[in-house]
Amino acid sequence: MPSPDTPLRLAVVGHTNTGKTSLLRTLTRNPGFGQVEDSPGTTRHVEGARLLVDGAVAVELYDTPGLEDGMALLDYLDQIAPPGLRLDGPERIRRFLQSPESQRRFEQEARVLRKLLECDAGLYVVDVRDPVLGKHKDELALLAGCGRPLLPVLNFTHSPDQRLGAWREALSRLGLHAIVEFDTIAPALDGETQLYDKLALLMDQHAGRLQALREDVVAQRRIRHADALRMIAELLIDAASLRVSAEPDDASLKAATQALRQRIRERENDCVQALLKRYNFRSRDFPAHTLPLQGERWGMDLFHPQALKDMGIHVGKGMAAGAMAGATLDVFMAGISLGAATVIGAAAGGLWQGADKLGKRLLGRLKGYQELSVDDAVLRLLALRQLGLLQSLERRGHAAQAPIELQDIPAMDAWREGSLPDELKEARSRPQWSTLADDYQADGRRHQVLRALAEHLGADSMRDAAS
């Protein structure tokens, strides 16, 4: 039995350009590990990484160069075999590693085989977009000669060009029946746990360590998710409670509207950056944009009516026309009898559209300051965009090179229609709860509402995942 303090050592092996470095990036959640390019032979030497559990090294992973000439090396092994002496696989490989050709023609293959001999097992990475060829069978024969357990890792399984069935059949014909599908660009949420479960089947002497690693992966995923929901809840409370004051005149109202919009745009961008950092992605993974988001849907300004329509959010006539879209006007009545319900909660766009009929007369009778706040529709859009980003981050591998895009916005009808959560309604009446306000105050009730809203968001995302 291995010592409890001895890490499990795994060599990541396979043909050139199959995604070996990509696998390590995703398992370590480190987008900066190694070098990933769409060209063969990118990795020319052995690199290592470690997976920790409670601060102790549980697994050591070694990235190796790609195998390129397995057929010729098999022929060479036959040439250097001593006449009349039958050697087993590891003895044949060690004899090769002592030969001159291990430092010349087959130097790259020698690095791979030497590292696999030093390790407890190998992860054989397969690009399932490739056809099954003789060269793959030759390199598997070489790797099997090291006498170490091999777990095939089928990569790029989401590609429309994948040949998953052909690879599974070919591997089973070679006696490799324990196989794991792990797309390093878009891994399944349980992809890592499946990989460690399959390894535990092959290596029962390391099952305890792999089980601990599996549990740690699940726990860390839950913590990240909870942190992300809290970040989104913070954004929504900041936006819902923010008030911007203005004089009751056209120029002041427009200036206040622009100020409110800019604060919310910047606050949304801060949330985006915090989510990227929490999931260990780089800012450049998400395209820079002054609005601040870019893409077919995300490129639309947060306060543009079309952005709301694209998300399936109903907008009123005033907002649909784009006049002061996204701002709601609340008026402090100062000793006059005009009903507050006439204007409180009215879309400012609608108010300005009707200025010729009622607006000028109404503004002429108002006294004191007015306050602008974010419209309900914009709060819905904020929630949908951030929950959509969260979904994308949780399903993205750290080897992905393409910019982050949302393929499927969460189908959460509760955020598109109906009443806003009670937590946001309460935040509406607490301007001091917004961290964007000059008089921000974080009282105990705000913390309670924040936790409740994060739980509400979590329940919505769970329903969406289940559907």
Secondary structure, 3 states (H helix, E strand, C coil): CCCCCCCEEEEEEEECCCCHHHHHHHHHCCCCCCCCCCCCCCCCCCEEEEEEECCEEEEEEEECCCECCHHHHHHHHHHHCCCCCCCCHHHHHHHHHCCHHHHCCCHHHHHHHHHHHHCCEEEEEEECCCCCCHHHHHHHHHHHCCCCCEEEEEECCCCCCCCHHHHHHHHHHCCCCCCEECCCCCCCCCHHHHHHHHHHHHCHHHHHHHHHHHHHHHHHHHHHHHHHHHHHHHHHHHHHHCCEEECCCHHHHHHHHHHHHHHHHHHHHHHHHHHHHHCCCCHHHCCCCCCCCCCCCCCCCCCCHHHHHHCCCCCCHHHHCCCCCCEEEEECCCCCCCCHHHCCCEEHHHHHHCHHHHHHHHHHHCCCCEEEEECHHHHHHHHHHHHHHHHHHHCCCCCCCCCCCCCCCCCCHHHCCCCCCHHHHHHHCCHHHCCCCCCCCCCHHHHHHHHHHHHHHHHHHHHHHHC
